[in-house]
């Protein structure tokens, strides 16, 4: 099992714990495997399940900075400002839940003018197949240059390749 500290944001001074639950609230996966893309963690989960994201301060010696927690509808593109104030019923303090087919399927932790940390459960049917092909080509270039480990590339292939053809 991996250490859950791989979910973190230096700019927000936060670590995150992610867990997957089924529609009845039963824990399914204590440490689900996302695809990391830029500042986003993309999860592929079955319909009805949800990801719960818990944020906590990374370095207690650093003064707490205000971090905005907001929800967003991710359809393949996110507004570049990330300064949204969308609050769904799924955000309670430093805990957020994201669902695949909800109005808000992404949660954004951000500080003004800093790189946000985004957790998303995209509905892959909303992706344009050509964009998925382009995304896969970018990952393939990084893999060919040995910038992505083989095990990570296998996860990327599993999540992206089935959605690049008709």
C-alpha positions as CSV (number, residue, x, y, z in Angstrom):
1,X,0.0,0.0,0.0
2,X,1.3,3.4,-0.9
3,X,1.6,6.2,1.6
4,X,-1.3,8.6,1.4
5,X,1.0,11.6,1.5
6,X,1.2,11.4,-2.4
7,X,-1.8,13.7,-2.4
8,X,-0.5,17.0,-1.4
9,X,-0.2,20.7,-2.4
10,X,2.8,22.7,-1.4
11,X,1.2,26.0,-2.4
12,X,-1.8,25.2,-0.2
13,X,0.3,23.7,2.7
14,X,-2.1,20.8,2.7
15,X,-2.0,17.0,2.6
16,X,-5.0,15.1,1.5
17,X,-6.5,11.7,2.2
18,X,-8.7,10.1,-0.5
19,X,-11.0,7.2,0.0
20,X,-13.6,5.5,-2.2
21,X,-17.0,4.6,-0.8
22,X,-20.0,2.9,-2.4
23,X,-23.5,4.4,-2.7
24,X,-24.3,3.0,0.8
25,X,-21.3,4.7,2.5
26,X,-19.3,1.5,2.8
27,X,-15.5,1.9,2.3
28,X,-14.4,0.3,-1.0
29,X,-10.9,1.5,-1.3
30,X,-8.7,3.1,1.4
31,X,-6.2,4.5,-1.2
32,X,-7.6,4.7,-4.7
33,X,-5.2,5.1,-7.6
34,X,-5.7,8.3,-9.6
35,X,-4.1,9.6,-12.8
36,X,-2.2,12.7,-12.0
37,X,-2.4,15.3,-14.7
38,X,-1.0,18.8,-14.0
39,X,-2.4,19.8,-10.7
40,X,-5.3,17.4,-11.0
41,X,-5.9,13.9,-9.6
42,X,-8.4,12.1,-11.9
43,X,-10.3,9.1,-10.4
44,X,-12.2,6.4,-12.3
45,X,-14.9,4.9,-10.1
46,X,-18.1,2.9,-10.7
47,X,-21.4,4.7,-11.0
48,X,-22.9,5.4,-7.6
49,X,-19.5,5.4,-5.8
50,X,-17.9,8.5,-4.5
51,X,-14.5,9.8,-3.5
52,X,-14.1,11.5,-0.1
53,X,-11.2,14.0,0.1
54,X,-10.0,15.1,3.5
55,X,-7.6,18.0,3.7
56,X,-5.3,18.8,6.6
57,X,-2.4,21.1,7.2
58,X,0.9,19.8,5.8
59,X,3.5,21.7,7.8
60,X,2.2,22.8,11.3
61,X,5.1,25.2,11.7
62,X,3.9,27.3,8.7
63,X,1.1,29.8,9.5
64,X,-2.3,28.7,8.2
65,X,-3.2,30.4,4.9
66,X,-6.8,30.7,3.7
67,X,-7.6,27.9,1.3
68,X,-10.8,28.1,-0.7
69,X,-12.6,24.9,-1.2
70,X,-15.0,24.9,-4.1
71,X,-16.9,22.5,-6.4
72,X,-16.8,22.6,-10.2
73,X,-18.5,20.7,-13.0
74,X,-15.6,19.2,-15.0
75,X,-16.5,18.3,-18.6
76,X,-13.0,18.1,-19.9
77,X,-12.1,21.7,-19.3
78,X,-11.8,23.7,-16.1
79,X,-11.8,27.5,-15.9
80,X,-8.2,28.7,-15.6
81,X,-8.9,31.0,-12.7
82,X,-10.0,28.4,-10.3
83,X,-11.5,31.2,-8.2
84,X,-15.0,29.7,-8.1
85,X,-17.3,30.0,-5.2
86,X,-19.5,27.0,-6.1
87,X,-20.3,25.3,-2.8
88,X,-22.2,22.0,-3.1
89,X,-23.8,20.1,-0.3
90,X,-20.9,17.7,-0.6
91,X,-18.4,20.1,1.1
92,X,-18.2,20.1,4.9
93,X,-15.3,22.1,6.2
94,X,-12.2,20.3,5.0
95,X,-14.0,17.2,3.8
96,X,-15.5,17.0,0.3
97,X,-17.3,14.2,-1.7
98,X,-17.2,14.0,-5.5
99,X,-19.4,11.8,-7.6
100,X,-19.1,10.8,-11.3
101,X,-22.4,12.1,-12.5
102,X,-23.1,14.9,-10.0
103,X,-23.6,18.6,-10.9
104,X,-20.2,19.0,-9.2
105,X,-17.7,16.2,-10.0
106,X,-14.6,18.1,-9.0
107,X,-13.4,19.7,-5.8
108,X,-10.7,22.5,-6.0
109,X,-8.5,23.5,-3.1
110,X,-6.9,26.8,-3.9
111,X,-5.3,30.0,-2.6
112,X,-5.4,33.2,-4.5
113,X,-2.9,33.2,-7.4
114,X,-1.4,29.9,-6.4
115,X,-1.5,26.5,-8.2
116,X,-4.8,24.8,-7.2
117,X,-5.0,21.1,-6.2
118,X,-8.0,19.5,-8.0
119,X,-9.6,16.1,-7.3
120,X,-12.0,15.0,-10.1
121,X,-14.2,12.1,-11.0
122,X,-14.8,12.8,-14.7
123,X,-17.6,11.3,-16.6
124,X,-15.5,10.0,-19.4
125,X,-18.4,10.0,-21.8
126,X,-18.2,13.8,-21.7
127,X,-14.6,13.8,-23.0
128,X,-14.2,14.4,-26.7
129,X,-12.4,11.4,-28.1
130,X,-9.9,13.5,-30.0
131,X,-8.9,15.3,-26.8
132,X,-8.4,11.9,-25.1
133,X,-6.1,10.9,-28.0
134,X,-4.1,14.1,-27.6
135,X,-3.9,13.6,-23.9
136,X,-2.6,10.1,-24.3
137,X,0.0,11.2,-26.9
138,X,1.3,13.7,-24.3
139,X,1.6,11.0,-21.7
140,X,3.2,8.7,-24.2
141,X,5.9,11.4,-24.9
142,X,6.7,11.7,-21.2
143,X,6.8,7.9,-20.9
144,X,9.2,7.6,-23.9
145,X,11.5,10.1,-22.2
146,X,11.4,8.0,-19.0
147,X,9.6,10.8,-17.1
148,X,6.6,8.5,-16.3
149,X,7.3,5.2,-14.6
150,X,5.9,2.0,-16.3
151,X,3.4,1.2,-13.6
152,X,1.9,4.7,-13.8
153,X,1.7,4.5,-17.6
154,X,-0.2,1.2,-17.3
155,X,-2.8,3.0,-15.2
156,X,-3.0,5.8,-17.7
157,X,-3.5,3.3,-20.5
158,X,-6.2,1.6,-18.6
159,X,-8.1,4.8,-17.9
160,X,-7.6,6.6,-21.2
161,X,-7.2,4.1,-24.1
162,X,-10.7,2.6,-23.9
163,X,-12.1,6.0,-24.4
164,X,-10.1,7.0,-27.5
165,X,-12.0,4.8,-30.0
166,X,-15.6,4.5,-31.2
